[in-house]
Amino acid sequence: SVDAIVPAYNEEPCLEESLKSLFANPYINKVICVNDGSSDGTENLLNRMVLEWPDKLIAVNQSNTGKGGALMNGLNYATMSQVFLTDADTYVPPDKNGLGYMLAEIESGADAVGGIPSSNLNQASLLPHIRATVKMPMIIMKRTFQQCGMFKTKVLKENPFSDRTKVEDLDLTWTLVSRGYKIRQANRCVVYPQECNTLSDEWKRWRRWIAGYAI
């Protein structure tokens, strides 16, 4: 069983669908969502969802610290031996065994495990199809560089995220590699960032990705 930690900063439009996909996942015990000082309706949304899902959701509201700080604060509420870290705009199919493949790697000796990001183009407009084509080299890079999503809770507590770069997940993965931890990839764990359908939202996402990969 796994606790999921979701950092959220101004994620009101897509957060509810992402959280519900985690609630329905048979491998997840609790979902810990950390509202990192959002200025939109994220806090109100979480307060409503806690009332609807009191046995599944832990909502944490804090001043803005950045993604790494939000994840580490969420870790304080985790009780399981493994944690799954995922973005607020990422859909994890609850009817697939993706997290199970990750968990199997942990149980066979891995300290952290990465999955594969993909594109869900069902009923998508033209813009997501264009992005999926352009994004392919970035997905290949992620598979090469490793980007972990599931960690042994103890390992993550002993090796907290750093804010020295804008790609805290890749930064941490390679820190663990350099310290001799066992890092693996579960290629059958596929997750889907929710698609943007406006040029403004698309540019914000790509600006973040481009800056991260440049670093």
Backbone torsions as a table, in degrees:
resi	resn	phi	psi	omega
1	SER	NA	146.4	-170.1
2	VAL	-132.0	142.4	168.4
3	ASP	-95.9	136.2	177.9
4	ALA	-101.4	138.3	176.9
5	ILE	-119.0	126.4	-176.3
6	VAL	-124.9	111.4	173.2
7	PRO	-80.3	140.9	-177.8
8	ALA	-138.2	121.7	174.6
9	TYR	-129.9	108.0	-177.9
10	ASN	53.4	55.2	-176.4
11	GLU	-115.1	23.2	-175.9
12	GLU	-52.7	-42.4	-174.8
13	PRO	-63.1	-31.9	-172.7
14	CYS	-117.1	-7.0	-170.6
15	LEU	-66.0	-41.7	-173.5
16	GLU	-61.0	-45.6	-179.8
17	GLU	-63.0	-40.4	179.5
18	SER	-63.7	-45.0	-179.0
19	LEU	-65.3	-41.3	-179.2
20	LYS	-64.4	-33.4	176.4
21	SER	-64.9	-32.6	178.3
22	LEU	-76.2	-37.9	177.6
23	PHE	-58.0	-36.8	-174.7
24	ALA	-84.9	-3.9	-177.3
25	ASN	-80.3	124.6	-174.6
26	PRO	-67.0	-15.1	-177.8
27	TYR	-89.4	-10.7	-172.0
28	ILE	-98.9	130.2	178.6
29	ASN	-84.1	-61.5	179.3
30	LYS	-131.9	151.9	173.0
31	VAL	-111.4	121.4	179.8
32	ILE	-107.0	109.2	-179.4
33	CYS	-106.9	123.1	-177.1
34	VAL	-105.0	110.4	175.2
35	ASN	-79.5	108.3	-171.7
36	ASP	-91.1	61.7	176.3
37	GLY	70.2	36.1	-178.7
38	SER	-63.0	148.3	178.1
39	SER	-107.3	0.1	177.3
40	ASP	-99.2	-148.9	-176.7
41	GLY	-92.6	18.6	-177.8
42	THR	-59.4	-44.4	-178.6
43	GLU	-62.9	-44.6	179.2
44	ASN	-63.1	-39.7	177.8
45	LEU	-61.1	-45.1	-179.5
46	LEU	-65.0	-40.6	178.7
47	ASN	-60.9	-38.9	177.8
48	ARG	-68.0	-42.7	-176.8
49	MET	-70.1	-29.8	175.6
50	VAL	-62.3	-37.8	177.8
51	LEU	-67.5	-33.2	-179.8
52	GLU	-79.8	-32.2	-174.6
53	TRP	-128.8	59.0	-174.7
54	PRO	-64.6	-25.4	-178.6
55	ASP	-88.5	-7.3	-175.8
56	LYS	-116.3	-31.9	-170.1
57	LEU	-111.4	131.7	169.3
58	ILE	-114.0	117.4	-179.9
59	ALA	-101.7	129.3	-179.4
60	VAL	-122.2	123.0	177.6
61	ASN	-107.9	132.7	-178.2
62	GLN	-148.2	166.1	171.6
63	SER	-70.6	157.6	-175.0
64	ASN	-65.0	125.2	177.2
65	THR	-123.5	-10.7	-171.8
66	GLY	98.6	165.3	-173.3
67	LYS	-61.9	-43.9	-179.7
68	GLY	-60.5	-43.8	179.2
69	GLY	-65.1	-37.9	178.6
70	ALA	-65.3	-42.3	179.1
71	LEU	-63.5	-42.8	-178.3
72	MET	-69.2	-33.4	175.3
73	ASN	-67.0	-40.9	177.1
74	GLY	-60.7	-32.7	-179.9
75	LEU	-61.9	-26.8	179.1
76	ASN	-64.3	-19.9	-177.4
77	TYR	-100.6	-2.0	-177.8
78	ALA	-79.5	141.1	178.7
79	THR	-119.9	-11.3	-178.3
80	MET	-85.7	161.8	-179.9
81	SER	-75.3	-16.2	177.2
82	GLN	-127.5	147.7	175.0
83	VAL	-127.7	144.3	176.2
84	PHE	-113.3	122.0	-178.2
85	LEU	-103.2	127.5	-178.3
86	THR	-144.3	154.8	-178.3
87	ASP	-79.4	158.4	-178.5
88	ALA	-68.7	-18.7	-179.9
89	ASP	-105.9	20.0	-177.2
90	THR	-109.3	129.9	179.6
91	TYR	-98.2	123.4	177.8
92	VAL	-107.4	111.3	-175.7
93	PRO	-57.5	117.8	-177.3
94	PRO	-75.6	-15.2	-179.1
95	ASP	-95.9	10.5	176.8
96	LYS	-114.1	163.2	-178.3
97	ASN	-99.1	27.2	-176.7
98	GLY	-55.4	-48.8	-179.9
99	LEU	-67.3	-27.8	177.1
100	GLY	-64.7	-37.8	177.1
101	TYR	-66.1	-38.8	176.0
102	MET	-63.1	-47.1	-178.3
103	LEU	-61.8	-36.8	178.6
104	ALA	-62.1	-37.6	177.6
105	GLU	-66.5	-40.9	177.1
106	ILE	-61.4	-45.1	-177.0
107	GLU	-68.7	-20.2	178.3
108	SER	-96.3	10.7	171.0
109	GLY	121.6	-7.3	180.0
110	ALA	-73.7	149.4	175.6
111	ASP	-93.7	-27.0	179.2
112	ALA	-153.8	149.0	-174.8
113	VAL	-137.8	138.1	176.0
114	GLY	-104.2	156.8	175.1
115	GLY	-118.0	-160.8	-176.4
116	ILE	-125.0	123.2	172.6
117	PRO	-82.4	141.4	179.6
118	SER	-138.7	-167.5	-179.7
119	SER	-126.4	127.1	175.1
120	ASN	-96.2	108.3	-173.6
121	LEU	-104.6	15.1	176.2
122	ASN	-63.7	122.2	178.8
123	GLN	59.5	23.9	-179.4
124	ALA	-82.6	155.0	177.7
125	SER	-82.8	-174.6	-177.7
126	LEU	-63.9	-39.0	-175.1
127	LEU	-58.9	-47.9	177.6
128	PRO	-62.0	-32.1	178.1
129	HIS	-66.8	-39.8	177.2
130	ILE	-64.2	-43.3	-179.2
131	ARG	-62.8	-41.3	-178.0
132	ALA	-59.9	-37.0	179.1
133	THR	-68.4	-44.2	-178.6
134	VAL	-71.3	-30.5	-173.5
135	LYS	-76.6	-16.0	-175.0
136	MET	-53.3	-46.7	178.2
137	PRO	-59.6	-32.4	-179.7
138	MET	-70.2	-37.5	177.5
139	ILE	-64.1	-41.8	178.1
140	ILE	-61.1	-40.1	178.2
141	MET	-63.6	-40.9	179.7
142	LYS	-62.1	-40.2	179.0
143	ARG	-65.3	-32.9	-179.4
144	THR	-76.8	-44.8	-175.0
145	PHE	-79.2	-21.5	-173.3
146	GLN	73.3	131.8	177.7
147	GLN	-142.5	101.5	-169.8
148	CYS	-80.0	146.7	178.1
149	GLY	-121.7	-25.8	178.7
150	MET	-118.1	134.6	-177.0
151	PHE	-132.9	151.3	162.4
152	LYS	-65.8	131.2	-175.8
153	THR	-57.5	-41.7	-179.0
154	LYS	-61.7	-40.8	-179.1
155	VAL	-64.3	-42.3	-178.7
156	LEU	-68.4	-36.2	177.6
157	LYS	-66.4	-33.9	-178.8
158	GLU	-81.4	-17.3	-177.9
159	ASN	-133.3	75.7	-174.8
160	PRO	-67.5	161.2	176.8
161	PHE	-63.1	148.9	176.1
162	SER	-109.6	147.0	175.5
163	ASP	-98.9	18.4	-177.1
164	ARG	-72.6	-19.2	175.9
165	THR	-133.4	174.3	177.6
166	LYS	-92.7	3.1	178.2
167	VAL	-120.7	69.9	-172.2
168	GLU	-62.1	-29.5	-178.5
169	ASP	-73.1	-45.8	176.3
170	LEU	-65.9	-38.9	178.3
171	ASP	-57.2	-48.6	-178.7
172	LEU	-66.0	-40.8	-179.2
173	THR	-57.2	-46.8	-177.9
174	TRP	-75.1	-24.9	171.2
175	THR	-63.5	-43.6	178.8
176	LEU	-64.3	-40.5	177.6
177	VAL	-59.3	-45.3	-177.2
178	SER	-66.4	-22.7	-179.5
179	ARG	-95.8	5.5	173.0
180	GLY	89.5	11.2	177.4
181	TYR	-76.2	157.1	-179.0
182	LYS	-89.9	116.2	-177.9
183	ILE	-114.3	131.0	-179.4
184	ARG	-132.4	170.8	179.8
185	GLN	-123.1	134.8	174.9
186	ALA	-110.0	93.5	-174.4
187	ASN	-67.7	-16.5	179.1
188	ARG	-91.6	5.9	171.7
189	CYS	-99.7	105.6	-176.8
190	VAL	-115.3	128.7	178.1
191	VAL	-122.1	161.5	-171.3
192	TYR	-130.7	109.7	169.7
193	PRO	-59.8	133.7	177.7
194	GLN	-63.2	142.4	-172.2
195	GLU	-82.2	141.0	173.1
196	CYS	-88.2	143.3	-180.0
197	ASN	-123.1	12.3	174.1
198	THR	-127.0	148.9	-179.7
199	LEU	-62.6	-34.4	-179.9
200	SER	-63.7	-49.6	178.9
201	ASP	-65.2	-36.7	179.5
202	GLU	-62.9	-43.6	-179.4
203	TRP	-64.5	-40.2	179.2
204	LYS	-59.8	-43.0	-179.5
205	ARG	-66.4	-46.9	-177.9
206	TRP	-66.7	-35.8	177.4
207	ARG	-60.5	-41.2	177.7
208	ARG	-65.9	-44.9	-179.3
209	TRP	-64.3	-45.9	-177.4
210	ILE	-62.9	-43.2	178.5
211	ALA	-62.2	-40.8	-179.2
212	GLY	-64.1	-46.1	-178.9
213	TYR	-71.0	-31.4	175.5
214	ALA	-62.7	-42.5	177.5
215	ILE	-64.5	NA	NA
